């Protein structure tokens, strides 16, 4: 079984990385100016597309942060490594690949 403290360290390191990425991308997610005097139509379209991609990335970061926080909570509760669906132990290889995994392979595949 994976050591919960090793998992906690990995999860918290990934959490810090995601928070830093979010802060760096803040400007890319901001409102795009639609002033036709200062920016051409194609430049605005590119800016809007960039903004949409940055917002989608932020949604993914927020979802991953929620998974990380839930995994840290399971570590604190002593239930880390147990499948939330069937209660069986999650394979060590799966937890090494994704320390925030909350389902065993069988439950994740059927889900």
Biopython code that builds the backbone (N, CA, C, O; Angstrom):
import numpy as np
from Bio.PDB.StructureBuilder import StructureBuilder

atoms = [
    (1, "UNK", "N", (0.858, -1.192, 0.000)),
    (1, "UNK", "CA", (0.000, 0.000, 0.000)),
    (1, "UNK", "C", (0.890, 1.236, 0.000)),
    (1, "UNK", "O", (1.938, 1.264, 0.645)),
    (2, "UNK", "N", (0.468, 2.227, -0.713)),
    (2, "UNK", "CA", (1.204, 3.483, -0.792)),
    (2, "UNK", "C", (1.150, 4.185, 0.568)),
    (2, "UNK", "O", (0.120, 4.181, 1.243)),
    (3, "UNK", "N", (2.268, 4.783, 0.951)),
    (3, "UNK", "CA", (2.336, 5.497, 2.225)),
    (3, "UNK", "C", (1.487, 6.774, 2.129)),
    (3, "UNK", "O", (1.728, 7.610, 1.258)),
    (4, "UNK", "N", (0.509, 6.927, 3.008)),
    (4, "UNK", "CA", (-0.356, 8.107, 2.953)),
    (4, "UNK", "C", (0.413, 9.430, 3.065)),
    (4, "UNK", "O", (0.008, 10.429, 2.470)),
    (5, "UNK", "N", (1.501, 9.445, 3.810)),
    (5, "UNK", "CA", (2.275, 10.694, 3.940)),
    (5, "UNK", "C", (3.005, 11.033, 2.644)),
    (5, "UNK", "O", (3.138, 12.206, 2.295)),
    (6, "UNK", "N", (3.479, 10.012, 1.929)),
    (6, "UNK", "CA", (4.082, 10.254, 0.610)),
    (6, "UNK", "C", (3.021, 10.792, -0.344)),
    (6, "UNK", "O", (3.276, 11.715, -1.117)),
    (7, "UNK", "N", (1.839, 10.208, -0.281)),
    (7, "UNK", "CA", (0.730, 10.674, -1.121)),
    (7, "UNK", "C", (0.368, 12.106, -0.768)),
    (7, "UNK", "O", (0.126, 12.922, -1.658)),
    (8, "UNK", "N", (0.327, 12.417, 0.509)),
    (8, "UNK", "CA", (-0.006, 13.780, 0.954)),
    (8, "UNK", "C", (1.004, 14.781, 0.398)),
    (8, "UNK", "O", (0.620, 15.837, -0.105)),
    (9, "UNK", "N", (2.290, 14.451, 0.487)),
    (9, "UNK", "CA", (3.318, 15.355, -0.029)),
    (9, "UNK", "C", (3.155, 15.577, -1.534)),
    (9, "UNK", "O", (3.252, 16.704, -2.019)),
    (10, "UNK", "N", (2.908, 14.490, -2.261)),
    (10, "UNK", "CA", (2.724, 14.600, -3.709)),
    (10, "UNK", "C", (1.480, 15.422, -4.039)),
    (10, "UNK", "O", (1.505, 16.254, -4.946)),
    (11, "UNK", "N", (0.409, 15.191, -3.313)),
    (11, "UNK", "CA", (-0.835, 15.919, -3.552)),
    (11, "UNK", "C", (-0.672, 17.404, -3.253)),
    (11, "UNK", "O", (-1.138, 18.246, -4.021)),
    (12, "UNK", "N", (-0.019, 17.730, -2.152)),
    (12, "UNK", "CA", (0.153, 19.137, -1.792)),
    (12, "UNK", "C", (1.112, 19.850, -2.741)),
    (12, "UNK", "O", (0.942, 21.038, -3.015)),
    (13, "UNK", "N", (2.122, 19.131, -3.246)),
    (13, "UNK", "CA", (3.024, 19.722, -4.239)),
    (13, "UNK", "C", (2.258, 20.025, -5.523)),
    (13, "UNK", "O", (2.417, 21.097, -6.108)),
    (14, "UNK", "N", (1.435, 19.088, -5.954)),
    (14, "UNK", "CA", (0.627, 19.310, -7.167)),
    (14, "UNK", "C", (-0.359, 20.452, -6.946)),
    (14, "UNK", "O", (-0.619, 21.234, -7.860)),
    (15, "UNK", "N", (-0.907, 20.551, -5.741)),
    (15, "UNK", "CA", (-1.852, 21.625, -5.418)),
    (15, "UNK", "C", (-1.169, 22.991, -5.541)),
    (15, "UNK", "O", (-1.727, 23.925, -6.117)),
    (16, "UNK", "N", (0.055, 23.093, -4.987)),
    (16, "UNK", "CA", (0.805, 24.358, -5.091)),
    (16, "UNK", "C", (1.077, 24.715, -6.548)),
    (16, "UNK", "O", (0.974, 25.876, -6.944)),
    (17, "UNK", "N", (1.424, 23.707, -7.339)),
    (17, "UNK", "CA", (1.686, 23.911, -8.763)),
    (17, "UNK", "C", (0.439, 24.445, -9.474)),
    (17, "UNK", "O", (0.530, 25.383, -10.266)),
    (18, "UNK", "N", (-0.713, 23.855, -9.195)),
    (18, "UNK", "CA", (-1.959, 24.289, -9.828)),
    (18, "UNK", "C", (-2.342, 25.713, -9.418)),
    (18, "UNK", "O", (-2.798, 26.498, -10.249)),
    (19, "UNK", "N", (-2.159, 26.041, -8.144)),
    (19, "UNK", "CA", (-2.474, 27.387, -7.665)),
    (19, "UNK", "C", (-1.552, 28.401, -8.343)),
    (19, "UNK", "O", (-1.998, 29.480, -8.734)),
    (20, "UNK", "N", (-0.268, 28.058, -8.484)),
    (20, "UNK", "CA", (0.672, 28.957, -9.162)),
    (20, "UNK", "C", (0.304, 29.138, -10.632)),
    (20, "UNK", "O", (0.350, 30.252, -11.153)),
    (21, "UNK", "N", (-0.060, 28.049, -11.297)),
    (21, "UNK", "CA", (-0.479, 28.138, -12.709)),
    (21, "UNK", "C", (-1.713, 29.014, -12.854)),
    (21, "UNK", "O", (-1.810, 29.814, -13.785)),
    (22, "UNK", "N", (-2.644, 28.862, -11.943)),
    (22, "UNK", "CA", (-3.867, 29.653, -11.977)),
    (22, "UNK", "C", (-3.553, 31.139, -11.848)),
    (22, "UNK", "O", (-4.122, 31.968, -12.558)),
    (23, "UNK", "N", (-2.645, 31.466, -10.937)),
    (23, "UNK", "CA", (-2.272, 32.868, -10.741)),
    (23, "UNK", "C", (-1.587, 33.424, -11.985)),
    (23, "UNK", "O", (-1.837, 34.565, -12.374)),
    (24, "UNK", "N", (-0.723, 32.624, -12.609)),
    (24, "UNK", "CA", (-0.015, 33.092, -13.808)),
    (24, "UNK", "C", (-0.963, 33.301, -14.987)),
    (24, "UNK", "O", (-0.722, 34.170, -15.825)),
    (25, "UNK", "N", (-2.023, 32.526, -15.060)),
    (25, "UNK", "CA", (-2.949, 32.594, -16.194)),
    (25, "UNK", "C", (-4.110, 33.555, -15.963)),
    (25, "UNK", "O", (-5.013, 33.645, -16.795)),
    (26, "UNK", "N", (-4.096, 34.265, -14.857)),
    (26, "UNK", "CA", (-5.214, 35.151, -14.526)),
    (26, "UNK", "C", (-5.492, 36.170, -15.637)),
    (26, "UNK", "O", (-6.648, 36.383, -16.004)),
    (27, "UNK", "N", (-4.450, 36.796, -16.171)),
    (27, "UNK", "CA", (-4.642, 37.798, -17.229)),
    (27, "UNK", "C", (-5.241, 37.192, -18.491)),
    (27, "UNK", "O", (-6.047, 37.833, -19.165)),
    (28, "UNK", "N", (-4.855, 35.965, -18.814)),
    (28, "UNK", "CA", (-5.362, 35.319, -20.025)),
    (28, "UNK", "C", (-6.859, 35.043, -19.929)),
    (28, "UNK", "O", (-7.537, 34.936, -20.951)),
    (29, "UNK", "N", (-7.379, 34.927, -18.702)),
    (29, "UNK", "CA", (-8.807, 34.661, -18.510)),
    (29, "UNK", "C", (-9.628, 35.935, -18.402)),
    (29, "UNK", "O", (-10.857, 35.873, -18.360)),
    (30, "UNK", "N", (-8.978, 37.075, -18.357)),
    (30, "UNK", "CA", (-9.692, 38.331, -18.142)),
    (30, "UNK", "C", (-10.517, 38.718, -19.363)),
    (30, "UNK", "O", (-10.384, 38.125, -20.434)),
    (31, "UNK", "N", (-11.357, 39.706, -19.186)),
    (31, "UNK", "CA", (-12.259, 40.175, -20.230)),
    (31, "UNK", "C", (-11.468, 40.714, -21.417)),
    (31, "UNK", "O", (-10.503, 41.459, -21.247)),
    (32, "UNK", "N", (-11.886, 40.329, -22.614)),
    (32, "UNK", "CA", (-11.241, 40.789, -23.841)),
    (32, "UNK", "C", (-11.907, 42.082, -24.292)),
    (32, "UNK", "O", (-13.132, 42.161, -24.395)),
    (33, "UNK", "N", (-11.103, 43.075, -24.552)),
    (33, "UNK", "CA", (-11.610, 44.361, -25.028)),
    (33, "UNK", "C", (-12.130, 44.209, -26.451)),
    (33, "UNK", "O", (-11.464, 43.627, -27.307)),
    (34, "UNK", "N", (-13.303, 44.728, -26.689)),
    (34, "UNK", "CA", (-13.901, 44.634, -28.027)),
    (34, "UNK", "C", (-13.843, 45.972, -28.766)),
    (34, "UNK", "O", (-14.606, 46.193, -29.707)),
    (35, "UNK", "N", (-12.967, 46.840, -28.358)),
    (35, "UNK", "CA", (-12.808, 48.150, -28.975)),
    (35, "UNK", "C", (-12.206, 47.984, -30.365)),
    (35, "UNK", "O", (-11.033, 47.634, -30.494)),
    (36, "UNK", "N", (-13.004, 48.234, -31.416)),
    (36, "UNK", "CA", (-12.545, 48.052, -32.784)),
    (36, "UNK", "C", (-11.506, 49.087, -33.190)),
    (36, "UNK", "O", (-10.810, 48.895, -34.187)),
    (37, "UNK", "N", (-11.388, 50.156, -32.458)),
    (37, "UNK", "CA", (-10.404, 51.190, -32.777)),
    (37, "UNK", "C", (-8.993, 50.739, -32.410)),
    (37, "UNK", "O", (-8.030, 51.115, -33.077)),
    (38, "UNK", "N", (-8.864, 49.930, -31.343)),
    (38, "UNK", "CA", (-7.531, 49.561, -30.868)),
    (38, "UNK", "C", (-7.076, 48.178, -31.350)),
    (38, "UNK", "O", (-5.876, 47.910, -31.399)),
    (39, "UNK", "N", (-8.018, 47.301, -31.704)),
    (39, "UNK", "CA", (-7.655, 45.943, -32.090)),
    (39, "UNK", "C", (-8.482, 45.524, -33.296)),
    (39, "UNK", "O", (-9.679, 45.801, -33.364)),
    (40, "UNK", "N", (-7.838, 44.857, -34.248)),
    (40, "UNK", "CA", (-8.543, 44.381, -35.432)),
    (40, "UNK", "C", (-9.435, 43.195, -35.128)),
    (40, "UNK", "O", (-9.330, 42.575, -34.070)),
    (41, "UNK", "N", (-10.325, 42.882, -36.078)),
    (41, "UNK", "CA", (-11.304, 41.817, -35.891)),
    (41, "UNK", "C", (-10.641, 40.462, -35.651)),
    (41, "UNK", "O", (-11.042, 39.733, -34.744)),
    (42, "UNK", "N", (-9.631, 40.117, -36.452)),
    (42, "UNK", "CA", (-8.970, 38.822, -36.291)),
    (42, "UNK", "C", (-8.200, 38.750, -34.978)),
    (42, "UNK", "O", (-8.149, 37.697, -34.342)),
    (43, "UNK", "N", (-7.608, 39.852, -34.579)),
    (43, "UNK", "CA", (-6.896, 39.879, -33.301)),
    (43, "UNK", "C", (-7.871, 39.670, -32.149)),
    (43, "UNK", "O", (-7.547, 38.975, -31.185)),
    (44, "UNK", "N", (-9.061, 40.262, -32.236)),
    (44, "UNK", "CA", (-10.073, 40.073, -31.203)),
    (44, "UNK", "C", (-10.523, 38.621, -31.163)),
    (44, "UNK", "O", (-10.700, 38.046, -30.089)),
    (45, "UNK", "N", (-10.710, 38.025, -32.352)),
    (45, "UNK", "CA", (-11.122, 36.616, -32.412)),
    (45, "UNK", "C", (-10.052, 35.726, -31.782)),
    (45, "UNK", "O", (-10.369, 34.797, -31.039)),
    (46, "UNK", "N", (-8.795, 36.010, -32.081)),
    (46, "UNK", "CA", (-7.706, 35.246, -31.465)),
    (46, "UNK", "C", (-7.705, 35.433, -29.953)),
    (46, "UNK", "O", (-7.515, 34.476, -29.203)),
    (47, "UNK", "N", (-7.917, 36.664, -29.511)),
    (47, "UNK", "CA", (-7.937, 36.945, -28.069)),
    (47, "UNK", "C", (-9.102, 36.226, -27.393)),
    (47, "UNK", "O", (-8.947, 35.698, -26.292)),
    (48, "UNK", "N", (-10.265, 36.202, -28.041)),
    (48, "UNK", "CA", (-11.426, 35.510, -27.478)),
    (48, "UNK", "C", (-11.184, 34.001, -27.408)),
    (48, "UNK", "O", (-11.563, 33.346, -26.436)),
    (49, "UNK", "N", (-10.549, 33.460, -28.446)),
    (49, "UNK", "CA", (-10.236, 32.027, -28.439)),
    (49, "UNK", "C", (-9.225, 31.717, -27.330)),
    (49, "UNK", "O", (-9.368, 30.725, -26.616)),
    (50, "UNK", "N", (-8.222, 32.554, -27.191)),
    (50, "UNK", "CA", (-7.237, 32.375, -26.116)),
    (50, "UNK", "C", (-7.890, 32.458, -24.753)),
    (50, "UNK", "O", (-7.564, 31.683, -23.853)),
    (51, "UNK", "N", (-8.814, 33.399, -24.598)),
    (51, "UNK", "CA", (-9.527, 33.550, -23.330)),
    (51, "UNK", "C", (-10.352, 32.289, -23.034)),
    (51, "UNK", "O", (-10.352, 31.796, -21.906)),
    (52, "UNK", "N", (-11.044, 31.779, -24.036)),
    (52, "UNK", "CA", (-11.872, 30.580, -23.851)),
    (52, "UNK", "C", (-11.007, 29.381, -23.454)),
    (52, "UNK", "O", (-11.394, 28.594, -22.590)),
    (53, "UNK", "N", (-9.840, 29.243, -24.084)),
    (53, "UNK", "CA", (-8.949, 28.132, -23.739)),
    (53, "UNK", "C", (-8.413, 28.302, -22.317)),
    (53, "UNK", "O", (-8.304, 27.324, -21.578)),
    (54, "UNK", "N", (-8.081, 29.525, -21.932)),
    (54, "UNK", "CA", (-7.587, 29.784, -20.576)),
    (54, "UNK", "C", (-8.672, 29.500, -19.544)),
    (54, "UNK", "O", (-8.391, 28.970, -18.469)),
    (55, "UNK", "N", (-9.916, 29.855, -19.875)),
    (55, "UNK", "CA", (-11.020, 29.585, -18.948)),
    (55, "UNK", "C", (-11.271, 28.089, -18.821)),
    (55, "UNK", "O", (-11.562, 27.604, -17.727)),
    (56, "UNK", "N", (-11.162, 27.347, -19.928)),
    (56, "UNK", "CA", (-11.339, 25.890, -19.880)),
    (56, "UNK", "C", (-10.227, 25.248, -19.046)),
    (56, "UNK", "O", (-10.479, 24.329, -18.267)),
    (57, "UNK", "N", (-9.014, 25.733, -19.214)),
    (57, "UNK", "CA", (-7.900, 25.216, -18.411)),
    (57, "UNK", "C", (-8.122, 25.496, -16.938)),
    (57, "UNK", "O", (-7.814, 24.658, -16.090)),
    (58, "UNK", "N", (-8.654, 26.668, -16.629)),
    (58, "UNK", "CA", (-8.918, 27.014, -15.231)),
    (58, "UNK", "C", (-9.994, 26.098, -14.649)),
    (58, "UNK", "O", (-9.883, 25.678, -13.497)),
    (59, "UNK", "N", (-11.029, 25.785, -15.422)),
    (59, "UNK", "CA", (-12.059, 24.862, -14.939)),
    (59, "UNK", "C", (-11.450, 23.492, -14.628)),
    (59, "UNK", "O", (-11.816, 22.858, -13.639)),
    (60, "UNK", "N", (-10.518, 23.038, -15.477)),
    (60, "UNK", "CA", (-9.849, 21.762, -15.234)),
    (60, "UNK", "C", (-8.984, 21.830, -13.978)),
    (60, "UNK", "O", (-8.940, 20.879, -13.197)),
    (61, "UNK", "N", (-8.291, 22.961, -13.784)),
    (61, "UNK", "CA", (-7.477, 23.125, -12.576)),
    (61, "UNK", "C", (-8.348, 23.112, -11.327)),
    (61, "UNK", "O", (-7.991, 22.489, -10.327)),
    (62, "UNK", "N", (-9.486, 23.793, -11.379)),
    (62, "UNK", "CA", (-10.397, 23.830, -10.227)),
    (62, "UNK", "C", (-10.908, 22.422, -9.913)),
    (62, "UNK", "O", (-10.996, 22.040, -8.746)),
    (63, "UNK", "N", (-11.239, 21.660, -10.938)),
    (63, "UNK", "CA", (-11.715, 20.283, -10.721)),
    (63, "UNK", "C", (-10.605, 19.428, -10.119)),
    (63, "UNK", "O", (-10.862, 18.627, -9.220)),
    (64, "UNK", "N", (-9.368, 19.590, -10.606)),
    (64, "UNK", "CA", (-8.262, 18.809, -10.053)),
    (64, "UNK", "C", (-7.972, 19.227, -8.611)),
    (64, "UNK", "O", (-7.665, 18.384, -7.768)),
    (65, "UNK", "N", (-8.068, 20.521, -8.332)),
    (65, "UNK", "CA", (-7.879, 20.985, -6.953)),
    (65, "UNK", "C", (-8.918, 20.360, -6.022)),
    (65, "UNK", "O", (-8.592, 19.988, -4.894)),
    (66, "UNK", "N", (-10.142, 20.243, -6.474)),
    (66, "UNK", "CA", (-11.197, 19.624, -5.668)),
    (66, "UNK", "C", (-10.881, 18.150, -5.416)),
    (66, "UNK", "O", (-11.091, 17.652, -4.310)),
    (67, "UNK", "N", (-10.373, 17.445, -6.444)),
    (67, "UNK", "CA", (-9.989, 16.037, -6.277)),
    (67, "UNK", "C", (-8.846, 15.902, -5.280)),
    (67, "UNK", "O", (-8.832, 14.988, -4.455)),
    (68, "UNK", "N", (-7.881, 16.828, -5.366)),
    (68, "UNK", "CA", (-6.736, 16.801, -4.446)),
    (68, "UNK", "C", (-7.200, 17.054, -3.019)),
    (68, "UNK", "O", (-6.810, 16.337, -2.097)),
    (69, "UNK", "N", (-8.030, 18.071, -2.840)),
    (69, "UNK", "CA", (-8.533, 18.389, -1.502)),
    (69, "UNK", "C", (-9.307, 17.210, -0.912)),
    (69, "UNK", "O", (-9.190, 16.918, 0.279)),
    (70, "UNK", "N", (-10.097, 16.535, -1.749)),
    (70, "UNK", "CA", (-10.855, 15.371, -1.279)),
    (70, "UNK", "C", (-9.908, 14.237, -0.876)),
    (70, "UNK", "O", (-10.145, 13.549, 0.116)),
    (71, "UNK", "N", (-8.833, 14.046, -1.651)),
    (71, "UNK", "CA", (-7.874, 12.991, -1.321)),
    (71, "UNK", "C", (-7.150, 13.303, -0.011)),
    (71, "UNK", "O", (-6.940, 12.409, 0.810)),
    (72, "UNK", "N", (-6.771, 14.562, 0.187)),
    (72, "UNK", "CA", (-6.129, 14.958, 1.446)),
    (72, "UNK", "C", (-7.090, 14.723, 2.617)),
    (72, "UNK", "O", (-6.679, 14.272, 3.686)),
    (73, "UNK", "N", (-8.356, 15.030, 2.405)),
    (73, "UNK", "CA", (-9.361, 14.790, 3.448)),
    (73, "UNK", "C", (-9.458, 13.294, 3.763)),
    (73, "UNK", "O", (-9.580, 12.911, 4.927)),
    (74, "UNK", "N", (-9.404, 12.441, 2.718)),
    (74, "UNK", "CA", (-9.462, 10.988, 2.951)),
    (74, "UNK", "C", (-8.229, 10.512, 3.735)),
    (74, "UNK", "O", (-8.321, 9.611, 4.569)),
    (75, "UNK", "N", (-7.073, 11.135, 3.452)),
    (75, "UNK", "CA", (-5.864, 10.786, 4.211)),
    (75, "UNK", "C", (-6.087, 11.119, 5.684)),
    (75, "UNK", "O", (-5.805, 10.307, 6.565)),
    (76, "UNK", "N", (-6.594, 12.321, 5.938)),
    (76, "UNK", "CA", (-6.837, 12.759, 7.323)),
    (76, "UNK", "C", (-7.882, 11.891, 8.014)),
    (76, "UNK", "O", (-7.801, 11.662, 9.221)),
    (77, "UNK", "N", (-8.860, 11.410, 7.257)),
    (77, "UNK", "CA", (-9.928, 10.580, 7.827)),
    (77, "UNK", "C", (-9.525, 9.112, 7.959)),
    (77, "UNK", "O", (-10.235, 8.320, 8.580)),
    (78, "UNK", "N", (-8.388, 8.758, 7.374)),
    (78, "UNK", "CA", (-7.936, 7.373, 7.444)),
    (78, "UNK", "C", (-8.582, 6.451, 6.431)),
    (78, "UNK", "O", (-8.506, 5.230, 6.567)),
    (79, "UNK", "N", (-9.213, 7.016, 5.421)),
    (79, "UNK", "CA", (-9.877, 6.193, 4.409)),
    (79, "UNK", "C", (-9.182, 6.264, 3.048)),
    (79, "UNK", "O", (-9.708, 5.773, 2.049)),
    (80, "UNK", "N", (-8.006, 6.874, 3.019)),
    (80, "UNK", "CA", (-7.274, 6.999, 1.749)),
    (80, "UNK", "C", (-6.925, 5.617, 1.215)),
    (80, "UNK", "O", (-6.464, 4.750, 1.957)),
    (81, "UNK", "N", (-7.145, 5.427, -0.062)),
    (81, "UNK", "CA", (-6.839, 4.157, -0.704)),
    (81, "UNK", "C", (-8.017, 3.217, -0.794)),
    (81, "UNK", "O", (-7.925, 2.161, -1.420)),
    (82, "UNK", "N", (-9.132, 3.589, -0.173)),
    (82, "UNK", "CA", (-10.356, 2.786, -0.266)),
    (82, "UNK", "C", (-11.246, 3.378, -1.354)),
    (82, "UNK", "O", (-11.434, 4.593, -1.418)),
    (83, "UNK", "N", (-11.791, 2.519, -2.202)),
    (83, "UNK", "CA", (-12.685, 2.958, -3.273)),
    (83, "UNK", "C", (-13.946, 3.556, -2.661)),
    (83, "UNK", "O", (-14.562, 2.960, -1.777)),
    (84, "UNK", "N", (-14.316, 4.719, -3.132)),
    (84, "UNK", "CA", (-15.518, 5.375, -2.615)),
    (84, "UNK", "C", (-16.802, 4.673, -3.034)),
    (84, "UNK", "O", (-17.851, 4.872, -2.422)),
    (85, "UNK", "N", (-16.721, 3.859, -4.068)),
    (85, "UNK", "CA", (-17.921, 3.190, -4.556)),
    (85, "UNK", "C", (-18.125, 1.824, -3.898)),
    (85, "UNK", "O", (-19.187, 1.550, -3.338)),
    (86, "UNK", "N", (-17.096, 0.967, -3.971)),
    (86, "UNK", "CA", (-17.277, -0.400, -3.472)),
    (86, "UNK", "C", (-16.565, -0.661, -2.145)),
    (86, "UNK", "O", (-16.820, -1.677, -1.498)),
    (87, "UNK", "N", (-15.681, 0.240, -1.737)),
    (87, "UNK", "CA", (-14.981, 0.079, -0.475)),
    (87, "UNK", "C", (-13.726, -0.780, -0.544)),
    (87, "UNK", "O", (-12.994, -0.889, 0.440)),
    (88, "UNK", "N", (-13.473, -1.387, -1.691)),
    (88, "UNK", "CA", (-12.270, -2.213, -1.849)),
    (88, "UNK", "C", (-11.037, -1.313, -1.922)),
    (88, "UNK", "O", (-11.142, -0.109, -2.159)),
    (89, "UNK", "N", (-9.876, -1.915, -1.716)),
    (89, "UNK", "CA", (-8.619, -1.181, -1.771)),
    (89, "UNK", "C", (-8.289, -0.815, -3.220)),
    (89, "UNK", "O", (-8.398, -1.648, -4.120)),
    (90, "UNK", "N", (-7.891, 0.424, -3.431)),
    (90, "UNK", "CA", (-7.463, 0.881, -4.759)),
    (90, "UNK", "C", (-6.039, 0.375, -4.974)),
    (90, "UNK", "O", (-5.204, 0.464, -4.074)),
    (91, "UNK", "N", (-5.765, -0.150, -6.155)),
    (91, "UNK", "CA", (-4.450, -0.713, -6.463)),
    (91, "UNK", "C", (-3.351, 0.331, -6.267)),
    (91, "UNK", "O", (-3.518, 1.505, -6.597)),
    (92, "UNK", "N", (-2.228, -0.126, -5.724)),
    (92, "UNK", "CA", (-1.104, 0.768, -5.446)),
    (92, "UNK", "C", (-0.623, 1.467, -6.717)),
    (92, "UNK", "O", (-0.299, 2.655, -6.689)),
    (93, "UNK", "N", (-0.576, 0.741, -7.821)),
    (93, "UNK", "CA", (-0.142, 1.339, -9.086)),
    (93, "UNK", "C", (-1.047, 2.480, -9.523)),
    (93, "UNK", "O", (-0.585, 3.487, -10.061)),
    (94, "UNK", "N", (-2.333, 2.309, -9.286)),
    (94, "UNK", "CA", (-3.286, 3.375, -9.646)),
    (94, "UNK", "C", (-3.055, 4.606, -8.778)),
    (94, "UNK", "O", (-3.084, 5.732, -9.275)),
    (95, "UNK", "N", (-2.825, 4.396, -7.480)),
    (95, "UNK", "CA", (-2.586, 5.534, -6.586)),
    (95, "UNK", "C", (-1.248, 6.211, -6.874)),
    (95, "UNK", "O", (-1.115, 7.424, -6.712)),
    (96, "UNK", "N", (-0.259, 5.426, -7.300)),
    (96, "UNK", "CA", (1.025, 6.028, -7.674)),
    (96, "UNK", "C", (0.861, 6.882, -8.921)),
    (96, "UNK", "O", (1.443, 7.962, -9.019)),
    (97, "UNK", "N", (0.074, 6.405, -9.867)),
    (97, "UNK", "CA", (-0.157, 7.153, -11.101)),
    (97, "UNK", "C", (-1.023, 8.381, -10.865)),
    (97, "UNK", "O", (-0.811, 9.428, -11.476)),
    (98, "UNK", "N", (-2.007, 8.245, -9.969)),
    (98, "UNK", "CA", (-2.928, 9.342, -9.659)),
    (98, "UNK", "C", (-3.248, 9.301, -8.169)),
    (98, "UNK", "O", (-4.196, 8.637, -7.752)),
    (99, "UNK", "N", (-2.450, 10.017, -7.362)),
    (99, "UNK", "CA", (-2.671, 9.980, -5.914)),
    (99, "UNK", "C", (-4.054, 10.467, -5.481)),
    (99, "UNK", "O", (-4.473, 10.202, -4.355)),
    (100, "UNK", "N", (-4.760, 11.170, -6.353)),
    (100, "UNK", "CA", (-6.095, 11.666, -6.010)),
    (100, "UNK", "C", (-7.199, 10.699, -6.431)),
    (100, "UNK", "O", (-8.380, 11.005, -6.271)),
    (101, "UNK", "N", (-6.828, 9.539, -6.964)),
    (101, "UNK", "CA", (-7.836, 8.572, -7.412)),
    (101, "UNK", "C", (-8.748, 8.191, -6.249)),
    (101, "UNK", "O", (-8.285, 7.928, -5.139)),
    (102, "UNK", "N", (-10.040, 8.165, -6.520)),
    (102, "UNK", "CA", (-11.007, 7.844, -5.471)),
    (102, "UNK", "C", (-11.773, 6.559, -5.763)),
    (102, "UNK", "O", (-12.547, 6.089, -4.929)),
    (103, "UNK", "N", (-11.560, 5.996, -6.937)),
    (103, "UNK", "CA", (-12.257, 4.768, -7.336)),
    (103, "UNK", "C", (-11.261, 3.716, -7.774)),
    (103, "UNK", "O", (-10.216, 4.043, -8.337)),
    (104, "UNK", "N", (-11.574, 2.461, -7.521)),
    (104, "UNK", "CA", (-10.760, 1.365, -8.039)),
    (104, "UNK", "C", (-10.981, 1.287, -9.554)),
    (104, "UNK", "O", (-11.893, 1.915, -10.092)),
    (105, "UNK", "N", (-10.150, 0.525, -10.217)),
    (105, "UNK", "CA", (-10.237, 0.410, -11.674)),
    (105, "UNK", "C", (-11.620, -0.093, -12.106)),
    (105, "UNK", "O", (-12.204, 0.447, -13.046)),
    (106, "UNK", "N", (-12.141, -1.105, -11.441)),
    (106, "UNK", "CA", (-13.436, -1.685, -11.819)),
    (106, "UNK", "C", (-14.558, -0.661, -11.710)),
    (106, "UNK", "O", (-15.386, -0.545, -12.613)),
    (107, "UNK", "N", (-14.587, 0.079, -10.608)),
    (107, "UNK", "CA", (-15.652, 1.074, -10.419)),
    (107, "UNK", "C", (-15.486, 2.263, -11.378)),
    (107, "UNK", "O", (-16.466, 2.811, -11.882)),
    (108, "UNK", "N", (-14.230, 2.646, -11.616)),
    (108, "UNK", "CA", (-13.984, 3.748, -12.554)),
    (108, "UNK", "C", (-14.405, 3.356, -13.971)),
    (108, "UNK", "O", (-14.928, 4.184, -14.718)),
    (109, "UNK", "N", (-14.178, 2.096, -14.337)),
    (109, "UNK", "CA", (-14.540, 1.631, -15.678)),
    (109, "UNK", "C", (-16.048, 1.514, -15.840)),
    (109, "UNK", "O", (-16.573, 1.728, -16.932)),
    (110, "UNK", "N", (-16.743, 1.179, -14.771)),
    (110, "UNK", "CA", (-18.197, 0.995, -14.866)),
    (110, "UNK", "C", (-18.963, 2.303, -14.703)),
    (110, "UNK", "O", (-20.165, 2.365, -14.959)),
    (111, "UNK", "N", (-18.259, 3.340, -14.276)),
    (111, "UNK", "CA", (-18.888, 4.587, -13.912)),
    (111, "UNK", "C", (-19.390, 5.432, -14.950)),
    (111, "UNK", "O", (-19.932, 6.501, -14.669)),
]
sb = StructureBuilder()
sb.init_structure("model")
sb.init_model(0)
sb.init_chain("A")
sb.init_seg("    ")
for serial, (resi, resn, name, xyz) in enumerate(atoms, 1):
    if name == "N":
        sb.init_residue(resn, " ", resi, " ")
    sb.init_atom(name, np.array(xyz, "f"), 0.0, 1.0, " ", f" {name:<3s}", serial, name[0])
structure = sb.get_structure()
